[in-house]
Amino acid sequence: MLHASTTIDPAFRVAPVRRRTFGSFVEHLGRGVYTGIYEPHHPTADADGLRTDVLDLVRELGVSTVRYPGGNFVSAYRWEDGVGPKDQRPTRLDLAWRAVETNQFGLDEFMRWAEKAGVEPMMAVNLGTRGVLEAMDLLEYCNYPGGTTTSDQRVAHGRTEPYGVTMWCLGNELDGPWQIGHRTAHEYGRIAAETARAMRFVQPDLELVACGSSHYGMPTFGTWERTVLEETYDLVDHISLHAYYQERDGDLASFLASARNMDDYIRAAVATADSVRAELKRDKRIQISFDEWNVWYQAPNPEPWQYPPGLRAGQRWPQAPRQLENIYTVADAVVVGNLLISLLRHSDRVTAACQAQLVNVIAPIFTEPGGRAWKQSIFHPFALTSAAAAGEVLWCETRAPDVETATYGEVPVVDAVATHDPDGGQAVVFVVNRSTAEPVTFEADARAVGAGRVQRCLTLADEDVYATNTAEEPERVRPRDNPRVRLREGLLSVVLPPVSWSMVTLATDGS
């Protein structure tokens, strides 16, 4: 059996646990909204047409922040289409996803949903086909108390108090040629700066996110961030990162090491931002908003001006079609758990993150129209990490044998991070075994945090690493109690099965 070890010590503090690490994302894409969170004729629908079975799962998932309304969708979106009487709302073509948007769910419906779900809204403004004026109007509608034409529209639509949205994304993925309104870095940097300046005239305390690269492999990565931040540094607080991972060509070992790529991506973006800080001689540090991340099995994409497979010129576009409905496996859940470990260990600079997306579309929650809702495999590491992570993030330097991967070379077989909440009397270790075949005995010296007993040890694993949950068998993949754990005089030992994610909760200082 393989062996790995680490030390859990309050001296290895990274940063406070950020609640915004556990954000999510709702976009007008596929069935993310319609028959996802909103389905007026569903048996569980409330008076606002919101699926209460989904709301219950969102609360259980532990989501803190939700980014809306996109995503690629936002780059041609007219927010005014989604407010006011529903029978007067226009129907539009959504160029991003080749669908028809009815606008029966819009800004006010999303805000009501967010309040019921207990999540913080994170709004995106359209800087693809629109600009400064439209962003100011949207901000005024959302946040100004009243007495102006735009804020009084909100009041007339039934919402007297402002929504008080503090976090705003300045567009989406405008470095990508697939984006409606694609721009060069200089073009985007200028409009982002002018939009940010105007929005701060209305409300100086906003938190603003500038678009970073759409993924680490973009040919402009690095130069895009530098150019954008040279234009916007004094006006924004965060720059965004997006990343998706998938198993390719049966290479499970590389897939299980995906967090290595996320770690490198974050470090490279931080280095670029800090280089601009030095160049401009500023005290402020730009933080990272990793506002799209997940496992996503992407089919080969056509050029943005071509029709996707199955849709031809002259055909009517569908409404809320089934798009990007990935069904997730045990291996996918282990990778998601590892990506959360990466985000936590970079909490000194990653101060917000959004798993993309929330329901049906590459999502932890799956629904059927008129039917049931259930948890996908990736639901579990997210929900448990969100619920358990508290206090301070502690760096875990693991000593472990390496496994060879075709994509990332040698990587440690075990990856881990810990959190420590002295006020709550608890320390939690999150750990993955990346080996595809061998169990690992994982040991952690937890004497420095005063570990007194194991409260619980949960492991997500299965003999079939490609097992999934279904409507008929919604609990097929879930974490289970791991009996192969012990704690003696502050020294923890637990056996980790191959391809597994585990969470060990320790009572500390006699609690």
C-alpha positions in Angstrom: 0.0 0.0 0.0 1.2 3.5 -0.8 1.8 6.0 2.0 1.5 9.8 2.2 1.7 12.3 5.1 1.2 15.9 6.0 1.2 18.3 8.9 -1.8 20.4 10.0 -0.5 23.4 11.9 -2.1 26.9 12.5 1.3 28.4 11.6 0.7 27.4 8.0 -2.2 29.8 7.6 -3.1 30.8 4.0 -6.1 33.1 4.5 -9.6 33.1 6.0 -12.1 30.7 4.4 -13.9 32.8 1.8 -17.7 32.1 1.6 -17.6 33.4 -2.0 -15.4 30.4 -2.9 -18.7 28.4 -3.0 -20.4 30.4 -5.7 -22.4 29.0 -8.6 -23.7 30.2 -11.9 -27.1 30.5 -13.6 -27.1 31.3 -17.3 -29.9 31.4 -19.9 -28.6 28.3 -21.5 -30.4 25.0 -22.2 -32.6 24.1 -19.3 -30.6 26.0 -16.7 -33.5 28.4 -16.1 -36.5 27.0 -17.8 -37.5 23.6 -16.3 -34.4 24.1 -14.1 -34.9 26.7 -11.4 -38.1 28.1 -13.1 -41.1 25.9 -14.1 -44.5 27.5 -13.2 -46.5 24.4 -13.9 -44.3 22.0 -11.9 -46.1 20.3 -8.9 -43.6 22.0 -6.5 -43.7 25.4 -8.1 -44.4 28.3 -5.8 -46.4 31.5 -6.6 -43.4 32.9 -8.5 -43.1 29.8 -10.7 -39.9 28.7 -8.9 -39.3 25.0 -8.3 -39.1 24.5 -4.6 -37.6 21.1 -4.9 -34.6 22.7 -6.6 -34.5 25.5 -4.1 -34.2 22.9 -1.3 -31.2 21.3 -3.1 -29.6 24.7 -3.8 -29.7 25.4 0.0 -28.3 22.0 0.7 -25.5 22.5 -1.8 -24.4 25.5 0.3 -24.1 28.0 -2.5 -23.0 31.5 -1.4 -23.0 33.5 -4.6 -24.7 33.1 -8.0 -23.5 34.8 -11.2 -26.2 35.8 -13.6 -27.3 36.0 -16.5 -24.2 34.7 -18.2 -21.9 33.6 -19.6 -21.9 34.0 -23.3 -25.6 34.8 -23.1 -24.9 38.2 -21.5 -23.0 39.5 -24.5 -26.1 40.2 -26.6 -28.6 40.5 -23.7 -31.0 43.4 -23.2 -31.8 43.3 -19.6 -34.9 45.5 -20.1 -36.5 42.6 -22.0 -36.8 40.6 -18.7 -38.6 43.1 -16.5 -42.2 44.4 -16.4 -45.4 42.6 -17.3 -44.7 39.2 -18.7 -47.3 39.4 -21.5 -45.4 42.5 -22.8 -41.9 41.0 -22.8 -40.3 40.5 -26.2 -39.1 37.1 -27.5 -35.6 37.3 -28.9 -33.0 35.1 -30.7 -30.1 34.1 -28.4 -27.1 34.1 -30.7 -24.8 32.6 -28.1 -26.6 29.3 -27.8 -28.8 29.3 -30.9 -32.1 29.3 -29.0 -35.2 31.4 -28.6 -35.4 33.4 -25.4 -38.9 34.2 -24.2 -37.8 36.5 -21.3 -40.5 35.0 -19.0 -37.7 34.8 -16.4 -35.6 37.9 -16.0 -33.9 40.2 -13.5 -36.7 40.6 -11.0 -37.5 36.9 -11.0 -33.8 36.1 -10.5 -33.6 38.4 -7.6 -36.6 36.9 -5.9 -35.1 33.4 -6.5 -31.8 34.5 -5.0 -33.5 35.8 -1.9 -35.4 32.6 -1.5 -32.3 30.5 -2.1 -30.3 32.7 0.4 -27.6 33.5 -2.1 -25.8 36.7 -3.0 -26.4 37.9 -6.6 -23.4 38.5 -8.8 -24.5 40.5 -11.9 -22.9 40.6 -15.3 -23.3 43.6 -17.6 -23.3 43.3 -21.4 -20.1 44.8 -22.8 -20.3 42.8 -26.1 -23.1 44.6 -27.9 -23.8 47.4 -25.3 -21.7 49.6 -23.1 -21.5 52.3 -20.5 -25.0 53.7 -20.6 -26.8 50.4 -20.5 -24.6 49.3 -17.5 -25.4 52.5 -15.6 -29.1 51.9 -16.3 -29.0 48.4 -15.0 -27.1 49.5 -11.9 -29.7 52.3 -11.3 -32.5 49.8 -11.7 -31.0 47.4 -9.2 -29.5 49.7 -6.6 -30.9 53.2 -6.6 -33.6 53.9 -3.9 -36.1 55.6 -6.2 -37.1 59.0 -7.7 -35.5 58.5 -11.1 -37.1 57.0 -14.2 -35.2 53.8 -14.1 -35.3 53.1 -10.4 -39.0 54.0 -10.4 -39.5 51.3 -13.0 -38.3 48.8 -10.5 -40.8 50.2 -7.9 -43.6 50.0 -10.5 -42.6 46.4 -11.1 -43.3 45.6 -7.4 -39.9 46.0 -5.7 -39.7 49.1 -3.5 -36.4 48.5 -1.8 -33.2 48.4 -3.9 -31.6 45.0 -4.5 -28.2 46.2 -3.3 -26.0 44.2 -5.7 -22.4 44.8 -4.8 -20.4 42.5 -7.1 -20.5 43.0 -10.9 -18.8 41.4 -13.8 -17.7 43.7 -16.6 -18.7 41.5 -19.5 -17.8 37.9 -20.2 -15.0 36.2 -22.1 -14.5 39.0 -24.6 -11.1 37.6 -25.6 -12.9 34.7 -27.3 -13.8 34.9 -31.0 -16.9 32.9 -30.2 -18.2 35.9 -28.1 -20.8 38.3 -29.5 -18.8 41.6 -29.5 -15.4 40.0 -29.3 -12.7 42.6 -28.7 -9.0 43.0 -28.5 -7.4 43.4 -25.1 -7.0 47.2 -25.6 -10.6 47.6 -26.9 -12.0 45.7 -24.0 -9.7 47.4 -21.4 -10.9 50.8 -22.5 -14.7 50.0 -22.4 -14.3 48.1 -19.1 -12.4 51.1 -17.6 -15.0 53.6 -18.7 -17.9 51.4 -17.6 -16.3 50.8 -14.2 -15.6 54.6 -13.8 -19.2 55.4 -14.6 -20.6 52.7 -12.3 -18.5 54.0 -9.4 -19.9 57.5 -10.0 -23.2 56.0 -9.0 -22.0 53.7 -6.2 -18.3 54.0 -5.2 -18.2 50.8 -3.1 -19.0 48.3 -5.8 -16.8 45.2 -6.3 -15.9 45.0 -10.0 -14.5 42.0 -12.0 -12.7 42.6 -15.2 -12.6 39.8 -17.8 -9.4 37.7 -17.8 -8.7 35.0 -20.3 -11.4 32.5 -21.2 -8.9 29.7 -20.4 -5.3 29.0 -19.7 -4.6 27.8 -23.2 -5.8 31.0 -25.0 -3.0 32.3 -27.2 -3.4 35.8 -25.7 -3.2 34.6 -22.0 -0.9 36.8 -20.0 -0.7 39.6 -22.5 -4.5 40.0 -22.3 -4.4 40.3 -18.5 -1.5 42.7 -18.6 -3.2 45.0 -21.2 -6.6 44.9 -19.5 -5.2 45.6 -16.0 -3.0 48.5 -17.3 -6.3 50.1 -18.4 -8.4 49.2 -15.4 -6.1 48.6 -12.4 -7.4 51.5 -10.3 -11.0 50.8 -11.1 -11.5 47.1 -10.6 -11.0 44.7 -7.7 -10.8 41.3 -9.4 -9.8 39.7 -12.7 -11.7 36.6 -13.8 -10.4 33.1 -14.7 -12.3 30.3 -16.4 -11.4 26.7 -16.7 -13.1 23.4 -17.6 -11.6 19.9 -17.4 -12.5 16.5 -18.9 -11.1 13.1 -19.3 -9.7 12.7 -22.8 -9.0 9.6 -24.8 -9.3 7.4 -21.7 -6.5 9.1 -19.9 -7.9 8.9 -16.3 -4.6 9.5 -14.6 -4.2 13.0 -16.3 -7.8 13.8 -15.6 -7.4 13.1 -11.9 -4.5 15.5 -11.8 -6.5 18.4 -13.3 -6.0 20.5 -10.2 -2.3 20.8 -11.2 -3.4 22.9 -14.1 -5.7 25.0 -11.9 -2.8 25.7 -9.5 -0.5 26.8 -12.3 -3.2 29.0 -13.9 -3.9 30.8 -10.7 -0.2 31.4 -10.0 0.4 32.7 -13.5 -2.5 35.1 -13.3 -1.4 36.3 -9.9 2.1 36.9 -11.2 0.8 38.9 -14.1 -1.4 41.1 -11.9 1.4 41.7 -9.5 3.7 42.6 -12.3 1.3 45.3 -13.4 1.0 46.4 -9.7 4.8 46.9 -9.6 4.8 48.7 -13.0 2.1 51.1 -11.8 3.6 51.4 -8.3 0.3 50.7 -6.5 -0.4 49.3 -3.0 -3.7 47.6 -4.0 -3.6 44.0 -5.1 -5.9 42.6 -7.7 -7.7 39.5 -6.6 -8.9 36.5 -8.6 -12.5 35.7 -9.3 -12.5 32.1 -10.7 -16.1 32.6 -11.8 -16.4 29.6 -14.2 -14.9 26.2 -13.3 -16.1 22.6 -13.5 -15.8 19.3 -15.3 -17.3 19.7 -18.8 -17.3 17.2 -21.5 -17.1 19.4 -24.6 -17.9 18.2 -28.0 -15.9 19.6 -30.9 -17.3 23.1 -31.3 -18.2 24.5 -34.8 -16.9 28.0 -35.7 -19.1 30.6 -34.0 -20.8 31.6 -37.2 -21.7 28.0 -38.1 -24.8 26.2 -37.1 -24.3 23.5 -34.4 -25.0 19.9 -35.4 -28.7 19.2 -35.9 -29.7 22.8 -36.6 -29.9 24.1 -40.2 -30.3 27.5 -41.7 -34.0 28.3 -42.1 -35.2 26.2 -39.2 -36.9 27.7 -36.2 -34.6 27.8 -33.2 -35.7 25.8 -30.1 -36.8 27.1 -26.7 -34.8 25.8 -23.7 -33.3 22.8 -25.6 -31.3 20.1 -23.8 -27.8 21.5 -24.0 -24.6 20.6 -22.2 -26.4 18.1 -20.0 -23.4 16.2 -18.7 -24.0 13.2 -16.5 -21.3 13.0 -13.9 -19.3 10.0 -12.6 -17.4 9.1 -9.5 -14.2 10.2 -11.2 -15.7 13.6 -12.1 -16.7 14.1 -8.4 -13.2 13.3 -7.3 -11.8 15.9 -9.7 -14.4 18.5 -8.5 -13.3 17.8 -4.9 -9.7 18.3 -5.9 -10.5 21.6 -7.7 -12.1 22.8 -4.5 -8.9 21.9 -2.7 -7.0 24.0 -5.2 -9.3 27.0 -4.8 -9.1 26.8 -1.0 -5.3 26.7 -0.9 -5.2 29.9 -3.0 -7.7 31.7 -0.8 -5.1 34.5 -0.3 -5.8 35.6 -3.8 -8.9 33.7 -5.1 -11.6 35.5 -3.2 -14.5 34.5 -5.3 -15.4 31.4 -7.4 -18.4 30.1 -9.3 -18.9 26.5 -10.3 -20.6 26.5 -13.7 -23.4 25.8 -13.7 -26.1 25.1 -11.1 -29.0 23.1 -12.7 -29.0 20.7 -15.7 -26.3 22.5 -17.7 -22.9 21.0 -16.6 -24.5 21.0 -13.1 -24.6 19.3 -9.7 -28.4 19.3 -9.8 -30.4 17.6 -12.5 -34.2 17.8 -13.1 -36.8 16.4 -15.4 -39.6 18.7 -16.7 -42.6 18.1 -14.6 -40.7 15.4 -12.7 -38.1 14.9 -10.0 -34.8 16.6 -9.1 -31.8 14.8 -7.9 -28.1 15.2 -7.0 -25.4 14.4 -9.4 -22.1 12.9 -8.1 -20.4 16.3 -8.1 -23.0 17.7 -5.7 -21.5 15.9 -2.8 -17.9 17.2 -2.5 -19.2 20.8 -3.1 -21.9 20.6 -0.5 -19.7 18.9 2.1 -16.8 21.3 1.6 -19.1 24.3 1.7 -20.7 23.1 4.9 -17.5 22.1 6.7 -14.9 24.7 5.6 -14.7 27.4 8.3 -12.1 29.6 10.0 -8.7 29.6 8.4 -7.3 27.7 5.4 -4.1 25.8 6.3 -1.5 24.9 3.7 -0.8 21.1 3.7 2.6 20.2 2.2 2.1 16.5 1.4 4.9 14.0 1.3 3.7 11.4 -1.2 4.9 9.2 -4.0 4.3 10.5 -7.5 2.1 9.1 -10.2 3.0 9.5 -13.9 0.6 11.4 -16.1 0.8 11.9 -19.8 -0.4 15.6 -19.5 1.2 16.9 -16.3 4.2 14.6 -15.9 4.8 13.4 -12.3 2.2 14.5 -9.7 1.8 13.6 -6.0 -0.6 10.7 -5.6 -2.3 12.6 -2.7 -3.5 16.2 -2.6 -4.9 17.9 0.5 -5.8 21.1 2.3 -7.2 21.7 5.8 -9.3 24.3 7.5 -9.2 25.2 11.2 -11.9 26.9 13.1 -10.7 27.4 16.7 -13.9 29.1 17.8 -15.9 26.2 16.5 -13.4 23.6 17.9 -12.9 21.9 14.6 -10.3 21.1 12.0 -11.2 19.5 8.7 -8.9 17.8 6.2 -10.0 17.5 2.5 -7.9 14.9 0.6 -7.9 13.0 -2.7 -6.2 9.8 -3.8 -5.3 10.2 -7.5 -4.1 6.7 -8.0 -6.3 4.7 -10.4 -5.4 1.4 -8.8 -3.9 1.6 -5.3 -5.2 2.6 -1.9 -3.1 5.1 0.1 -2.5 5.2 3.9 -2.7 8.9 4.6 -1.2 10.2 7.9 -1.5 13.7 9.3 0.1 15.2 12.3 -2.7 17.2 13.8 -1.2 17.8 17.3 -0.7 21.5 16.7 -4.5 22.1 16.2 -5.3 20.1 19.4 -7.0 17.2 17.6 -8.8 15.1 20.2 -11.1 12.8 18.3 -12.5 12.0 14.8 -16.0 13.4 14.5 -16.6 11.9 11.1 -14.7 10.5 8.1 -16.5 10.5 4.8 -15.2 9.0 1.5 -16.6 9.2 -2.0 -15.4 6.2 -4.0 -16.7 3.2 -5.9 -15.4 0.1 -7.5 -16.9 1.5 -10.7 -15.3 4.9 -11.2 -17.8 5.7 -13.9 -20.9 5.0 -11.8 -23.5 7.8 -12.0 -26.7 8.9 -10.3 -30.0 8.7 -12.1 -33.7 9.6 -11.4 -34.3 5.9 -10.6 -31.1 5.5 -8.5 -30.3 9.0 -7.1 -28.1 7.7 -4.3 -25.9 5.3 -6.3 -22.9 7.7 -5.9 -22.6 9.4 -2.5 -20.0 9.8 0.3 -20.1 7.0 2.9 -18.6 6.6 6.3 -15.0 5.4 6.1 -14.3 3.0 9.0 -10.5 2.8 8.2 -9.6 5.9 10.2 -8.0 6.4 13.6 -6.6 9.2 15.7 -4.0 8.5 18.4 -2.4 11.3 20.4 -3.1 13.8 17.6 -1.8 11.6 14.9 -4.4 10.9 12.2 -4.3 7.9 9.9 -6.9 7.0 7.2 -6.9 4.6 4.3 -8.0 6.3 1.0 -9.4 4.0 -1.7 -8.2 4.5 -5.3 -9.9 7.4 -7.2 -11.4 8.9 -4.0 -12.2 12.1 -2.3 -12.4 12.2 1.5 -13.2 14.6 4.3 -12.1 14.0 7.9 -13.6 16.2 10.6 -11.6 16.5 13.8 -12.7 17.9 17.2 -10.0 20.1 18.5 -8.9 21.3 22.0 -11.2 19.0 23.9 -14.4 20.0 22.1 
